[in-house]
Amino acid sequence: ERNCMGYYVDQDQLKQAVAQAAVDYVVKKIESDSIVGIGTGSTANCFIDLIAQHKHKFLATVASSEGSAERLRSHGIQVFELNAVSEVTIYVDGADEANTRLELIKGGGAALTREKIVTAVANEFVCIADESKWVKNLGTFPLPVEVIPMARSHVARELFKLGGDPVWRENVVTDNGNLILDVHHLHPIGSACELEEKINQITGVVTNGLFALKPADILFLATQQGIVTHHPAR
């Protein structure tokens, strides 16, 4: 596809554009004592690289993964442990899918638990994504579920009862030392909030990749026509 200026825009350019939109938004909101939450993944990496030039405008960051923390430190940006801060001013992260209510599926990068914890602490959650992530119904992207290793088979059986087809993401261990089950064939997910709660109640589940009980507050979506800003549809 060509954009309005006649150029072809690839996915990397879309990620750069949406990361820049988020930087512009965040810089207006932060103060010298602000803590900025940073997510995980390729779009979050673009944001890290771009926010680096504004690092004098905020106090420090918290990161949802060891990888993001390393990238932040490489730019000379201070990274705090979440336990050391009382609040996170704003949290910026990508998504694997997003709908009009700004309910998300996250966890493709296996950092879903820490992402969900930072989201819980943040005053505002800004999601950044390219148009390929925008869906009418969640669930085409397999839903990641982080599980305690000894509970893997039990959780898989319970997820099967919920209509899903769980697949163990082999050779992946989360930063928390746990395993990931990717649940296929849940599309279309009807009530994302209800499913998020149901899965989290399975013994042995740490959390799942549905961000519906606490969805994004704002979504910047990079499209071929430019950046579109979405607020949750009620």
PyRosetta script that sets phi, psi and omega in degrees:
from pyrosetta import init, pose_from_sequence

init()
pose = pose_from_sequence("ERNCMGYYVDQDQLKQAVAQAAVDYVVKKIESDSIVGIGTGSTANCFIDLIAQHKHKFLATVASSEGSAERLRSHGIQVFELNAVSEVTIYVDGADEANTRLELIKGGGAALTREKIVTAVANEFVCIADESKWVKNLGTFPLPVEVIPMARSHVARELFKLGGDPVWRENVVTDNGNLILDVHHLHPIGSACELEEKINQITGVVTNGLFALKPADILFLATQQGIVTHHPAR")
pose.set_psi(1, 147.3)
pose.set_omega(1, 174.1)
pose.set_phi(2, -98.5)
pose.set_psi(2, 148.9)
pose.set_omega(2, 173.1)
pose.set_phi(3, -85.8)
pose.set_psi(3, -175.6)
pose.set_omega(3, -173.2)
pose.set_phi(4, -66.4)
pose.set_psi(4, -17.8)
pose.set_omega(4, 179.8)
pose.set_phi(5, -93.9)
pose.set_psi(5, 3.2)
pose.set_omega(5, 175.5)
pose.set_phi(6, 89.7)
pose.set_psi(6, 0.1)
pose.set_omega(6, 179.1)
pose.set_phi(7, -91.1)
pose.set_psi(7, 153.6)
pose.set_omega(7, 170.1)
pose.set_phi(8, -82.1)
pose.set_psi(8, 132.1)
pose.set_omega(8, -179.8)
pose.set_phi(9, -110.5)
pose.set_psi(9, 118.7)
pose.set_omega(9, 178.9)
pose.set_phi(10, -90.6)
pose.set_psi(10, 175.1)
pose.set_omega(10, -173.5)
pose.set_phi(11, -63.9)
pose.set_psi(11, -36.8)
pose.set_omega(11, 178.8)
pose.set_phi(12, -62.6)
pose.set_psi(12, -40.6)
pose.set_omega(12, 178.5)
pose.set_phi(13, -66.5)
pose.set_psi(13, -36.7)
pose.set_omega(13, 177.2)
pose.set_phi(14, -63.5)
pose.set_psi(14, -42.3)
pose.set_omega(14, 179.6)
pose.set_phi(15, -63.5)
pose.set_psi(15, -42.0)
pose.set_omega(15, 177.7)
pose.set_phi(16, -62.0)
pose.set_psi(16, -43.0)
pose.set_omega(16, -177.7)
pose.set_phi(17, -64.8)
pose.set_psi(17, -43.3)
pose.set_omega(17, -177.5)
pose.set_phi(18, -73.0)
pose.set_psi(18, -33.1)
pose.set_omega(18, 175.9)
pose.set_phi(19, -64.2)
pose.set_psi(19, -40.0)
pose.set_omega(19, 178.3)
pose.set_phi(20, -65.4)
pose.set_psi(20, -39.1)
pose.set_omega(20, 177.5)
pose.set_phi(21, -60.7)
pose.set_psi(21, -40.7)
pose.set_omega(21, 179.2)
pose.set_phi(22, -67.5)
pose.set_psi(22, -39.7)
pose.set_omega(22, 177.7)
pose.set_phi(23, -60.5)
pose.set_psi(23, -46.5)
pose.set_omega(23, 179.7)
pose.set_phi(24, -58.8)
pose.set_psi(24, -40.0)
pose.set_omega(24, -179.7)
pose.set_phi(25, -69.0)
pose.set_psi(25, -46.3)
pose.set_omega(25, -175.7)
pose.set_phi(26, -66.1)
pose.set_psi(26, -41.1)
pose.set_omega(26, -176.7)
pose.set_phi(27, -60.1)
pose.set_psi(27, -31.7)
pose.set_omega(27, 178.2)
pose.set_phi(28, -72.1)
pose.set_psi(28, -23.1)
pose.set_omega(28, -172.3)
pose.set_phi(29, -96.9)
pose.set_psi(29, -22.8)
pose.set_omega(29, -171.0)
pose.set_phi(30, -89.2)
pose.set_psi(30, 156.5)
pose.set_omega(30, 174.8)
pose.set_phi(31, -125.9)
pose.set_psi(31, 177.9)
pose.set_omega(31, -173.2)
pose.set_phi(32, -64.0)
pose.set_psi(32, -21.8)
pose.set_omega(32, 179.8)
pose.set_phi(33, -102.5)
pose.set_psi(33, 11.1)
pose.set_omega(33, -176.3)
pose.set_phi(34, -73.5)
pose.set_psi(34, 144.6)
pose.set_omega(34, 169.9)
pose.set_phi(35, -106.4)
pose.set_psi(35, 125.3)
pose.set_omega(35, -179.6)
pose.set_phi(36, -104.5)
pose.set_psi(36, 125.3)
pose.set_omega(36, 176.2)
pose.set_phi(37, -85.1)
pose.set_psi(37, 136.2)
pose.set_omega(37, -176.9)
pose.set_phi(38, -123.9)
pose.set_psi(38, 132.6)
pose.set_omega(38, -178.9)
pose.set_phi(39, -87.1)
pose.set_psi(39, -156.5)
pose.set_omega(39, -171.8)
pose.set_phi(40, -134.7)
pose.set_psi(40, 143.4)
pose.set_omega(40, 176.1)
pose.set_phi(41, 123.9)
pose.set_psi(41, 179.1)
pose.set_omega(41, -172.9)
pose.set_phi(42, -66.3)
pose.set_psi(42, -38.7)
pose.set_omega(42, -179.6)
pose.set_phi(43, -72.7)
pose.set_psi(43, -38.4)
pose.set_omega(43, 175.5)
pose.set_phi(44, -63.2)
pose.set_psi(44, -36.3)
pose.set_omega(44, 177.0)
pose.set_phi(45, -61.6)
pose.set_psi(45, -40.6)
pose.set_omega(45, 176.1)
pose.set_phi(46, -59.8)
pose.set_psi(46, -42.8)
pose.set_omega(46, 179.5)
pose.set_phi(47, -62.2)
pose.set_psi(47, -43.5)
pose.set_omega(47, 179.6)
pose.set_phi(48, -58.4)
pose.set_psi(48, -47.4)
pose.set_omega(48, -177.2)
pose.set_phi(49, -63.2)
pose.set_psi(49, -33.8)
pose.set_omega(49, -177.8)
pose.set_phi(50, -84.0)
pose.set_psi(50, -33.2)
pose.set_omega(50, -179.6)
pose.set_phi(51, -73.5)
pose.set_psi(51, -17.6)
pose.set_omega(51, -176.3)
pose.set_phi(52, -56.3)
pose.set_psi(52, -35.5)
pose.set_omega(52, -178.5)
pose.set_phi(53, -72.8)
pose.set_psi(53, -7.8)
pose.set_omega(53, 178.4)
pose.set_phi(54, -111.4)
pose.set_psi(54, 16.0)
pose.set_omega(54, -171.9)
pose.set_phi(55, -63.0)
pose.set_psi(55, -20.1)
pose.set_omega(55, 177.6)
pose.set_phi(56, -75.3)
pose.set_psi(56, -9.4)
pose.set_omega(56, -175.3)
pose.set_phi(57, -91.8)
pose.set_psi(57, -7.7)
pose.set_omega(57, 179.2)
pose.set_phi(58, -139.3)
pose.set_psi(58, 165.7)
pose.set_omega(58, -173.8)
pose.set_phi(59, -76.2)
pose.set_psi(59, -52.6)
pose.set_omega(59, -173.5)
pose.set_phi(60, -166.9)
pose.set_psi(60, -177.7)
pose.set_omega(60, 178.7)
pose.set_phi(61, -127.6)
pose.set_psi(61, 163.2)
pose.set_omega(61, 161.4)
pose.set_phi(62, -122.6)
pose.set_psi(62, 145.9)
pose.set_omega(62, -174.4)
pose.set_phi(63, -120.0)
pose.set_psi(63, 148.5)
pose.set_omega(63, -177.7)
pose.set_phi(64, -90.0)
pose.set_psi(64, 0.6)
pose.set_omega(64, 177.4)
pose.set_phi(65, -155.6)
pose.set_psi(65, 160.3)
pose.set_omega(65, 177.0)
pose.set_phi(66, -63.9)
pose.set_psi(66, -36.5)
pose.set_omega(66, -179.9)
pose.set_phi(67, -61.5)
pose.set_psi(67, -45.9)
pose.set_omega(67, 178.7)
pose.set_phi(68, -65.8)
pose.set_psi(68, -39.5)
pose.set_omega(68, 178.6)
pose.set_phi(69, -60.1)
pose.set_psi(69, -43.0)
pose.set_omega(69, 178.3)
pose.set_phi(70, -62.7)
pose.set_psi(70, -42.2)
pose.set_omega(70, -178.9)
pose.set_phi(71, -65.6)
pose.set_psi(71, -40.2)
pose.set_omega(71, 177.5)
pose.set_phi(72, -62.1)
pose.set_psi(72, -46.7)
pose.set_omega(72, -179.6)
pose.set_phi(73, -62.6)
pose.set_psi(73, -33.5)
pose.set_omega(73, 179.9)
pose.set_phi(74, -64.1)
pose.set_psi(74, -23.2)
pose.set_omega(74, 176.2)
pose.set_phi(75, -91.7)
pose.set_psi(75, 3.1)
pose.set_omega(75, -178.4)
pose.set_phi(76, 77.7)
pose.set_psi(76, 22.6)
pose.set_omega(76, 178.9)
pose.set_phi(77, -96.9)
pose.set_psi(77, 132.4)
pose.set_omega(77, -178.0)
pose.set_phi(78, -72.4)
pose.set_psi(78, 137.0)
pose.set_omega(78, 178.3)
pose.set_phi(79, -119.8)
pose.set_psi(79, 122.2)
pose.set_omega(79, 177.5)
pose.set_phi(80, -99.3)
pose.set_psi(80, 153.3)
pose.set_omega(80, 166.3)
pose.set_phi(81, -70.0)
pose.set_psi(81, 143.2)
pose.set_omega(81, -178.5)
pose.set_phi(82, -60.4)
pose.set_psi(82, -34.3)
pose.set_omega(82, 179.6)
pose.set_phi(83, -63.7)
pose.set_psi(83, -17.7)
pose.set_omega(83, -176.5)
pose.set_phi(84, -90.4)
pose.set_psi(84, -4.2)
pose.set_omega(84, -179.0)
pose.set_phi(85, -120.5)
pose.set_psi(85, 147.9)
pose.set_omega(85, -178.6)
pose.set_phi(86, -89.7)
pose.set_psi(86, -25.3)
pose.set_omega(86, 176.3)
pose.set_phi(87, -155.7)
pose.set_psi(87, 155.2)
pose.set_omega(87, 175.4)
pose.set_phi(88, -111.7)
pose.set_psi(88, 122.4)
pose.set_omega(88, -175.3)
pose.set_phi(89, -62.6)
pose.set_psi(89, -47.7)
pose.set_omega(89, -174.5)
pose.set_phi(90, -153.6)
pose.set_psi(90, 141.6)
pose.set_omega(90, -179.3)
pose.set_phi(91, -121.0)
pose.set_psi(91, 130.6)
pose.set_omega(91, -178.7)
pose.set_phi(92, -120.7)
pose.set_psi(92, 127.2)
pose.set_omega(92, -179.3)
pose.set_phi(93, -156.9)
pose.set_psi(93, 162.3)
pose.set_omega(93, 177.2)
pose.set_phi(94, -88.4)
pose.set_psi(94, -168.2)
pose.set_omega(94, 178.5)
pose.set_phi(95, -155.3)
pose.set_psi(95, 157.6)
pose.set_omega(95, 174.9)
pose.set_phi(96, -91.3)
pose.set_psi(96, -28.6)
pose.set_omega(96, 172.4)
pose.set_phi(97, -150.3)
pose.set_psi(97, 150.5)
pose.set_omega(97, 175.0)
pose.set_phi(98, -145.3)
pose.set_psi(98, 140.8)
pose.set_omega(98, 176.9)
pose.set_phi(99, -113.9)
pose.set_psi(99, -176.1)
pose.set_omega(99, -174.0)
pose.set_phi(100, -66.1)
pose.set_psi(100, -22.9)
pose.set_omega(100, 176.8)
pose.set_phi(101, -85.0)
pose.set_psi(101, 2.7)
pose.set_omega(101, -176.9)
pose.set_phi(102, 62.2)
pose.set_psi(102, 25.6)
pose.set_omega(102, 166.8)
pose.set_phi(103, -76.2)
pose.set_psi(103, 142.5)
pose.set_omega(103, -171.3)
pose.set_phi(104, -127.1)
pose.set_psi(104, 157.4)
pose.set_omega(104, 158.4)
pose.set_phi(105, -111.5)
pose.set_psi(105, 128.4)
pose.set_omega(105, 178.7)
pose.set_phi(106, -133.1)
pose.set_psi(106, 165.7)
pose.set_omega(106, 175.9)
pose.set_phi(107, 119.1)
pose.set_psi(107, 3.9)
pose.set_omega(107, 176.6)
pose.set_phi(108, -58.1)
pose.set_psi(108, -29.2)
pose.set_omega(108, 178.3)
pose.set_phi(109, -95.4)
pose.set_psi(109, 10.0)
pose.set_omega(109, 175.0)
pose.set_phi(110, 67.9)
pose.set_psi(110, 19.1)
pose.set_omega(110, -179.3)
pose.set_phi(111, -108.2)
pose.set_psi(111, 20.7)
pose.set_omega(111, -169.0)
pose.set_phi(112, -60.0)
pose.set_psi(112, -37.7)
pose.set_omega(112, -176.3)
pose.set_phi(113, -66.9)
pose.set_psi(113, -47.7)
pose.set_omega(113, 179.2)
pose.set_phi(114, -66.8)
pose.set_psi(114, -35.0)
pose.set_omega(114, 176.2)
pose.set_phi(115, -62.0)
pose.set_psi(115, -41.8)
pose.set_omega(115, -178.2)
pose.set_phi(116, -69.1)
pose.set_psi(116, -35.6)
pose.set_omega(116, 178.6)
pose.set_phi(117, -66.4)
pose.set_psi(117, -45.2)
pose.set_omega(117, 179.4)
pose.set_phi(118, -64.4)
pose.set_psi(118, -39.5)
pose.set_omega(118, 176.8)
pose.set_phi(119, -58.0)
pose.set_psi(119, -40.4)
pose.set_omega(119, -178.3)
pose.set_phi(120, -63.4)
pose.set_psi(120, -32.1)
pose.set_omega(120, -176.4)
pose.set_phi(121, -87.7)
pose.set_psi(121, -25.2)
pose.set_omega(121, -172.2)
pose.set_phi(122, -72.8)
pose.set_psi(122, 143.0)
pose.set_omega(122, 175.2)
pose.set_phi(123, -70.4)
pose.set_psi(123, -30.7)
pose.set_omega(123, -178.9)
pose.set_phi(124, -147.4)
pose.set_psi(124, 137.2)
pose.set_omega(124, 179.8)
pose.set_phi(125, -113.1)
pose.set_psi(125, 114.1)
pose.set_omega(125, 179.0)
pose.set_phi(126, -102.9)
pose.set_psi(126, 119.7)
pose.set_omega(126, 178.4)
pose.set_phi(127, -100.1)
pose.set_psi(127, 138.0)
pose.set_omega(127, 177.8)
pose.set_phi(128, -125.1)
pose.set_psi(128, 131.6)
pose.set_omega(128, -176.1)
pose.set_phi(129, -156.4)
pose.set_psi(129, 162.9)
pose.set_omega(129, 171.6)
pose.set_phi(130, -99.2)
pose.set_psi(130, 166.3)
pose.set_omega(130, -169.2)
pose.set_phi(131, -60.5)
pose.set_psi(131, -19.0)
pose.set_omega(131, 178.9)
pose.set_phi(132, -67.4)
pose.set_psi(132, -16.9)
pose.set_omega(132, -177.5)
pose.set_phi(133, -90.8)
pose.set_psi(133, -8.9)
pose.set_omega(133, -175.7)
pose.set_phi(134, -82.8)
pose.set_psi(134, 121.1)
pose.set_omega(134, -175.7)
pose.set_phi(135, -132.4)
pose.set_psi(135, 156.4)
pose.set_omega(135, 174.4)
pose.set_phi(136, -75.0)
pose.set_psi(136, -46.7)
pose.set_omega(136, 179.0)
pose.set_phi(137, -126.5)
pose.set_psi(137, 135.7)
pose.set_omega(137, 177.3)
pose.set_phi(138, -70.9)
pose.set_psi(138, 155.6)
pose.set_omega(138, 169.2)
pose.set_phi(139, 121.7)
pose.set_psi(139, -11.7)
pose.set_omega(139, 174.6)
pose.set_phi(140, -66.2)
pose.set_psi(140, -43.5)
pose.set_omega(140, 172.9)
pose.set_phi(141, -70.9)
pose.set_psi(141, 128.0)
pose.set_omega(141, -177.9)
pose.set_phi(142, -58.8)
pose.set_psi(142, 134.2)
pose.set_omega(142, -175.0)
pose.set_phi(143, -79.1)
pose.set_psi(143, 116.4)
pose.set_omega(143, 178.2)
pose.set_phi(144, -75.0)
pose.set_psi(144, 138.3)
pose.set_omega(144, 175.7)
pose.set_phi(145, -129.6)
pose.set_psi(145, 123.7)
pose.set_omega(145, 177.8)
pose.set_phi(146, -88.8)
pose.set_psi(146, 129.1)
pose.set_omega(146, -175.0)
pose.set_phi(147, -129.0)
pose.set_psi(147, 149.6)
pose.set_omega(147, 170.4)
pose.set_phi(148, -65.3)
pose.set_psi(148, 132.8)
pose.set_omega(148, -172.7)
pose.set_phi(149, -51.4)
pose.set_psi(149, -42.5)
pose.set_omega(149, -176.5)
pose.set_phi(150, -71.1)
pose.set_psi(150, -13.5)
pose.set_omega(150, -178.5)
pose.set_phi(151, -98.1)
pose.set_psi(151, 3.6)
pose.set_omega(151, -171.5)
pose.set_phi(152, -54.3)
pose.set_psi(152, -49.6)
pose.set_omega(152, -176.7)
pose.set_phi(153, -68.7)
pose.set_psi(153, -41.0)
pose.set_omega(153, 178.3)
pose.set_phi(154, -60.5)
pose.set_psi(154, -48.0)
pose.set_omega(154, -179.0)
pose.set_phi(155, -63.1)
pose.set_psi(155, -40.5)
pose.set_omega(155, 179.5)
pose.set_phi(156, -59.5)
pose.set_psi(156, -42.1)
pose.set_omega(156, 178.9)
pose.set_phi(157, -63.4)
pose.set_psi(157, -41.3)
pose.set_omega(157, -179.7)
pose.set_phi(158, -67.4)
pose.set_psi(158, -37.7)
pose.set_omega(158, 178.4)
pose.set_phi(159, -67.0)
pose.set_psi(159, -34.5)
pose.set_omega(159, 176.7)
pose.set_phi(160, -62.3)
pose.set_psi(160, -39.2)
pose.set_omega(160, 178.0)
pose.set_phi(161, -64.1)
pose.set_psi(161, -26.4)
pose.set_omega(161, 178.6)
pose.set_phi(162, -84.0)
pose.set_psi(162, 3.2)
pose.set_omega(162, 176.5)
pose.set_phi(163, 97.7)
pose.set_psi(163, 3.1)
pose.set_omega(163, -178.6)
pose.set_phi(164, -94.9)
pose.set_psi(164, 165.8)
pose.set_omega(164, 175.9)
pose.set_phi(165, -120.0)
pose.set_psi(165, 92.7)
pose.set_omega(165, -174.8)
pose.set_phi(166, -79.5)
pose.set_psi(166, 134.3)
pose.set_omega(166, 178.6)
pose.set_phi(167, -122.9)
pose.set_psi(167, 126.1)
pose.set_omega(167, 179.2)
pose.set_phi(168, -69.2)
pose.set_psi(168, 124.5)
pose.set_omega(168, 177.1)
pose.set_phi(169, -80.6)
pose.set_psi(169, 89.6)
pose.set_omega(169, -172.4)
pose.set_phi(170, -66.1)
pose.set_psi(170, 152.7)
pose.set_omega(170, 178.9)
pose.set_phi(171, 64.4)
pose.set_psi(171, 18.1)
pose.set_omega(171, 174.8)
pose.set_phi(172, -119.5)
pose.set_psi(172, 124.5)
pose.set_omega(172, 173.2)
pose.set_phi(173, -122.8)
pose.set_psi(173, 129.0)
pose.set_omega(173, -177.5)
pose.set_phi(174, -71.1)
pose.set_psi(174, 167.5)
pose.set_omega(174, 176.4)
pose.set_phi(175, -59.6)
pose.set_psi(175, -17.4)
pose.set_omega(175, 179.4)
pose.set_phi(176, -94.1)
pose.set_psi(176, 1.2)
pose.set_omega(176, 179.3)
pose.set_phi(177, 83.3)
pose.set_psi(177, 18.5)
pose.set_omega(177, -177.1)
pose.set_phi(178, -109.5)
pose.set_psi(178, 179.4)
pose.set_omega(178, -178.8)
pose.set_phi(179, -109.3)
pose.set_psi(179, 163.5)
pose.set_omega(179, 178.0)
pose.set_phi(180, -118.6)
pose.set_psi(180, 130.0)
pose.set_omega(180, 167.0)
pose.set_phi(181, -106.8)
pose.set_psi(181, 128.2)
pose.set_omega(181, 175.5)
pose.set_phi(182, -99.5)
pose.set_psi(182, 120.5)
pose.set_omega(182, -173.5)
pose.set_phi(183, -98.1)
pose.set_psi(183, 113.8)
pose.set_omega(183, -180.0)
pose.set_phi(184, -92.7)
pose.set_psi(184, 166.6)
pose.set_omega(184, 171.0)
pose.set_phi(185, 64.8)
pose.set_psi(185, 31.5)
pose.set_omega(185, 174.2)
pose.set_phi(186, -94.1)
pose.set_psi(186, -9.4)
pose.set_omega(186, -176.4)
pose.set_phi(187, -72.5)
pose.set_psi(187, 136.0)
pose.set_omega(187, -5.0)
pose.set_phi(188, -86.2)
pose.set_psi(188, 137.6)
pose.set_omega(188, 175.7)
pose.set_phi(189, -77.5)
pose.set_psi(189, 120.6)
pose.set_omega(189, -179.0)
pose.set_phi(190, -73.1)
pose.set_psi(190, -81.9)
pose.set_omega(190, 176.8)
pose.set_phi(191, -97.0)
pose.set_psi(191, 104.7)
pose.set_omega(191, -178.1)
pose.set_phi(192, -65.5)
pose.set_psi(192, -36.5)
pose.set_omega(192, 179.4)
pose.set_phi(193, -62.5)
pose.set_psi(193, -44.6)
pose.set_omega(193, -178.8)
pose.set_phi(194, -63.7)
pose.set_psi(194, -44.0)
pose.set_omega(194, -179.2)
pose.set_phi(195, -68.2)
pose.set_psi(195, -39.0)
pose.set_omega(195, 177.6)
pose.set_phi(196, -57.4)
pose.set_psi(196, -46.1)
pose.set_omega(196, 179.9)
pose.set_phi(197, -65.0)
pose.set_psi(197, -45.2)
pose.set_omega(197, -178.0)
pose.set_phi(198, -58.8)
pose.set_psi(198, -46.8)
pose.set_omega(198, -177.5)
pose.set_phi(199, -67.5)
pose.set_psi(199, -39.9)
pose.set_omega(199, -179.2)
pose.set_phi(200, -66.1)
pose.set_psi(200, -19.4)
pose.set_omega(200, 179.3)
pose.set_phi(201, -83.7)
pose.set_psi(201, -7.9)
pose.set_omega(201, 177.6)
pose.set_phi(202, -72.2)
pose.set_psi(202, 126.3)
pose.set_omega(202, 179.8)
pose.set_phi(203, -61.0)
pose.set_psi(203, 128.0)
pose.set_omega(203, -179.0)
pose.set_phi(204, 103.5)
pose.set_psi(204, -13.9)
pose.set_omega(204, 175.5)
pose.set_phi(205, -82.1)
pose.set_psi(205, 130.7)
pose.set_omega(205, 174.0)
pose.set_phi(206, -81.4)
pose.set_psi(206, -55.6)
pose.set_omega(206, 169.8)
pose.set_phi(207, -166.0)
pose.set_psi(207, 172.9)
pose.set_omega(207, 177.2)
pose.set_phi(208, -124.0)
pose.set_psi(208, 167.3)
pose.set_omega(208, -171.4)
pose.set_phi(209, -81.5)
pose.set_psi(209, 8.5)
pose.set_omega(209, 173.4)
pose.set_phi(210, -80.4)
pose.set_psi(210, 123.6)
pose.set_omega(210, 174.5)
pose.set_phi(211, -110.9)
pose.set_psi(211, 79.2)
pose.set_omega(211, -174.5)
pose.set_phi(212, -120.3)
pose.set_psi(212, -40.5)
pose.set_omega(212, 177.1)
pose.set_phi(213, -62.8)
pose.set_psi(213, -34.0)
pose.set_omega(213, 173.1)
pose.set_phi(214, -131.0)
pose.set_psi(214, 85.3)
pose.set_omega(214, -177.5)
pose.set_phi(215, -76.7)
pose.set_psi(215, -178.8)
pose.set_omega(215, 176.0)
pose.set_phi(216, -68.1)
pose.set_psi(216, 150.8)
pose.set_omega(216, 176.7)
pose.set_phi(217, -86.9)
pose.set_psi(217, -28.7)
pose.set_omega(217, 178.8)
pose.set_phi(218, -153.4)
pose.set_psi(218, 145.1)
pose.set_omega(218, 179.2)
pose.set_phi(219, -126.9)
pose.set_psi(219, 125.2)
pose.set_omega(219, 170.1)
pose.set_phi(220, -98.8)
pose.set_psi(220, 118.8)
pose.set_omega(220, -176.3)
pose.set_phi(221, -113.7)
pose.set_psi(221, 121.4)
pose.set_omega(221, 178.3)
pose.set_phi(222, -84.5)
pose.set_psi(222, 121.6)
pose.set_omega(222, 178.2)
pose.set_phi(223, -122.0)
pose.set_psi(223, 171.4)
pose.set_omega(223, 177.4)
pose.set_phi(224, -62.0)
pose.set_psi(224, -23.7)
pose.set_omega(224, -178.8)
pose.set_phi(225, -92.0)
pose.set_psi(225, -3.7)
pose.set_omega(225, -178.6)
pose.set_phi(226, 126.9)
pose.set_psi(226, -169.4)
pose.set_omega(226, -177.8)
pose.set_phi(227, -85.6)
pose.set_psi(227, 127.5)
pose.set_omega(227, 175.9)
pose.set_phi(228, -110.3)
pose.set_psi(228, 131.0)
pose.set_omega(228, 179.5)
pose.set_phi(229, -98.8)
pose.set_psi(229, 126.2)
pose.set_omega(229, 179.7)
pose.set_phi(230, -115.3)
pose.set_psi(230, 137.0)
pose.set_omega(230, 168.6)
pose.set_phi(231, -110.6)
pose.set_psi(231, 156.6)
pose.set_omega(231, -175.1)
pose.set_phi(232, -59.9)
pose.set_psi(232, 129.7)
pose.set_omega(232, 172.2)
pose.set_phi(233, -74.2)
pose.set_psi(233, 134.3)
pose.set_omega(233, -178.8)
pose.set_phi(234, -95.4)
pose.dump_pdb("model.pdb")
